[in-house]
Amino acid sequence: MNTIAVIDYGMGNLHSVSKALQHVAPDARVLVTADPKIIAEADRVLVPGVGAMRDCMGEIVRLGFDRIILDAVASGRPMLGVCVGMQVLLQRSEENNGVDCLKVFPGDVKFFGYDLTENGERLKVPHMGWNEVKQTVDHPMWDGIADNDRFYFVHSYYAAGDHPEVVAGTCRYGVDFAAAIARDNIFAAQFHPEKSQHAGLQLLKNFTRWNGRP
């Protein structure tokens, strides 16, 4: 049976994402868990995250999930990061005067700022709502999803996209940023697929079938 471990470190939209996974893969075993053994034995691992980066990284380190996540990365099993679960995979966040992250991917997490504008119009921060995602690589996780399809975002900090070799999709909200990053067996998205209707459910369905190869 296809087993998907949704890591529970106390920070994330666990109920919604697990229900969405069960919806798209009714034959899979979806486990919201903090048990290192279950995570180590799962076929696929999902790293969620919402809220402040310092709190998320603090809990990840306190509970020992930094090593668990890095072990899952090294195992070659498919891994999906969502929202702050994407940001924790980067090098460092500007939030709270700087927070070190897991350093799986190159690049930093930056604040949109309070004077964000587009075509002379001031934009609200956080970036909240639907926005188009341009696919920058041909990846199995994009199967069945149209280029420039819309996904749902809620975030004040973003991955700058300074390392195009790992960017899988881009978005614009005052600045261009990485909406998705990917390398080897890891795919991570700034948007919330569980809140993104058809396109988001398709991405989660692709994750339940993906073999971890680009």
C-alpha positions in Angstrom: 0.0 0.0 0.0 1.2 3.5 -0.8 1.9 5.2 2.5 2.1 8.9 2.8 3.5 10.5 6.0 2.4 14.0 6.8 4.9 15.3 9.3 3.2 16.6 12.5 5.5 19.0 14.3 2.7 21.2 15.5 2.8 23.7 12.7 0.7 23.2 9.6 -2.7 22.8 8.0 -2.6 19.1 8.8 -6.3 18.2 8.6 -6.9 19.9 5.3 -3.9 18.5 3.5 -4.4 15.0 4.8 -8.1 15.1 3.7 -7.1 16.3 0.3 -4.6 13.5 -0.1 -7.2 11.0 0.9 -9.6 12.4 -1.6 -7.2 12.1 -4.5 -5.7 8.8 -3.5 -8.4 6.8 -1.6 -6.4 3.6 -1.7 -3.4 5.2 -0.1 -2.6 5.2 3.6 -2.3 8.8 4.8 -0.8 9.2 8.2 -0.4 12.5 10.1 2.4 11.5 12.4 5.3 12.6 14.6 6.6 9.1 14.8 10.1 8.9 13.3 9.7 5.2 12.6 6.5 5.7 10.6 8.1 8.6 8.7 11.2 6.5 7.9 9.1 3.7 6.5 6.6 5.8 4.5 6.7 5.7 0.7 6.2 9.5 0.5 6.8 12.3 2.9 4.9 15.7 3.1 6.4 18.6 5.0 3.6 21.2 5.9 4.0 24.5 7.6 2.1 27.7 8.4 2.9 30.6 10.7 6.2 32.2 11.8 9.5 30.8 10.6 11.2 31.0 14.0 8.4 29.0 15.6 8.4 26.4 12.8 12.2 25.9 12.8 12.2 26.0 16.6 9.8 23.1 16.8 11.5 21.2 14.0 14.8 21.4 15.8 13.4 20.8 19.3 11.6 17.6 18.2 14.5 16.3 16.1 12.6 16.7 12.8 15.6 18.4 11.2 17.5 15.1 11.1 14.3 13.2 10.1 13.6 15.5 7.2 17.2 15.4 6.0 17.2 11.6 6.2 14.0 11.6 4.1 15.7 13.8 1.6 18.7 11.5 1.4 16.5 8.4 1.1 15.4 9.3 -2.4 11.7 8.9 -1.5 9.3 11.5 -3.0 9.0 14.5 -0.7 6.6 17.5 -1.0 7.0 20.7 1.0 4.0 23.1 1.3 4.1 26.8 2.1 6.4 27.3 5.1 7.3 23.6 4.5 8.9 24.8 1.3 10.7 27.8 3.0 12.3 25.6 5.7 14.1 23.8 3.0 16.0 26.9 2.0 19.1 28.5 3.5 17.9 31.3 5.7 14.8 33.5 6.2 14.8 37.3 6.8 11.9 36.8 9.3 12.6 37.7 12.9 15.9 39.3 12.1 17.1 36.1 10.5 16.4 32.4 11.0 18.6 29.6 9.8 16.7 26.9 7.8 17.5 23.4 6.8 19.8 24.3 3.8 18.5 21.6 1.5 18.1 24.2 -1.4 20.2 27.3 -2.2 18.5 30.6 -1.7 17.0 32.8 1.0 13.5 33.7 2.1 12.8 37.4 1.9 10.0 39.8 3.0 7.7 41.4 0.4 8.0 44.7 2.3 5.5 47.3 3.2 5.9 49.4 0.0 5.2 46.7 -2.5 3.8 48.1 -5.8 2.7 46.9 -9.2 2.1 49.4 -12.1 1.9 52.2 -9.5 -0.6 50.4 -7.3 0.2 49.5 -3.8 -0.2 45.8 -3.0 -1.3 44.4 0.3 1.0 42.1 2.3 0.5 39.3 2.9 0.1 38.1 -0.6 -3.3 36.4 -0.2 -5.5 34.8 -2.8 -5.3 33.3 -6.3 -2.3 33.9 -8.6 -0.9 32.4 -11.8 2.1 30.0 -11.7 4.3 29.8 -14.7 6.0 26.4 -15.0 9.7 26.7 -15.7 10.6 23.0 -16.0 8.9 20.0 -17.4 8.3 18.0 -14.2 6.0 15.0 -13.4 4.4 17.1 -10.6 3.0 19.4 -13.3 1.3 16.6 -15.2 -2.3 17.5 -16.1 -1.9 21.1 -14.9 -2.0 23.9 -17.5 0.9 26.4 -17.6 -0.2 29.7 -15.9 -2.9 27.9 -14.0 -4.0 29.6 -10.7 -3.1 28.5 -7.2 -4.0 29.9 -3.8 -1.3 31.7 -1.8 -1.1 33.1 1.8 2.4 34.4 2.6 4.4 37.5 3.5 7.8 36.0 2.8 9.0 34.5 -0.5 11.8 32.5 -2.1 13.6 35.0 -4.3 14.3 32.6 -7.1 18.0 33.6 -7.4 18.9 30.0 -8.2 17.0 29.2 -11.4 18.5 25.7 -11.5 16.1 24.7 -8.7 13.1 26.8 -9.6 10.2 24.7 -11.0 7.6 27.5 -11.2 7.4 31.3 -10.8 4.8 33.8 -9.8 4.6 37.6 -9.7 3.3 39.8 -6.9 5.2 43.1 -7.1 8.3 41.0 -7.6 9.0 37.7 -9.3 9.4 34.8 -6.9 9.8 31.1 -6.8 6.3 29.5 -6.5 7.8 26.0 -6.6 11.3 24.5 -6.3 12.5 21.1 -7.2 15.5 18.9 -7.2 15.9 15.1 -7.4 13.2 13.6 -5.1 12.0 16.9 -3.7 9.2 19.2 -4.9 8.1 22.1 -2.8 5.4 24.8 -3.4 4.8 28.2 -1.8 1.1 27.9 -2.6 -1.4 25.7 -0.8 -2.5 22.8 -3.1 -5.1 21.7 -0.7 -6.8 25.1 -1.1 -6.3 25.4 -4.9 -9.2 23.4 -6.2 -8.7 21.4 -9.4 -5.1 22.4 -10.1 -4.0 21.8 -6.5 -5.8 18.5 -6.2 -4.1 17.4 -9.4 -0.7 18.3 -8.0 -1.4 16.3 -4.9 -2.6 13.4 -7.0 0.6 13.6 -9.0 2.6 13.5 -5.7 0.8 10.2 -4.8 2.0 8.7 -8.0 5.4 10.3 -8.5 8.4 8.0 -8.3 10.8 10.7 -7.0 12.6 11.2 -10.3 12.6 14.6 -12.1 
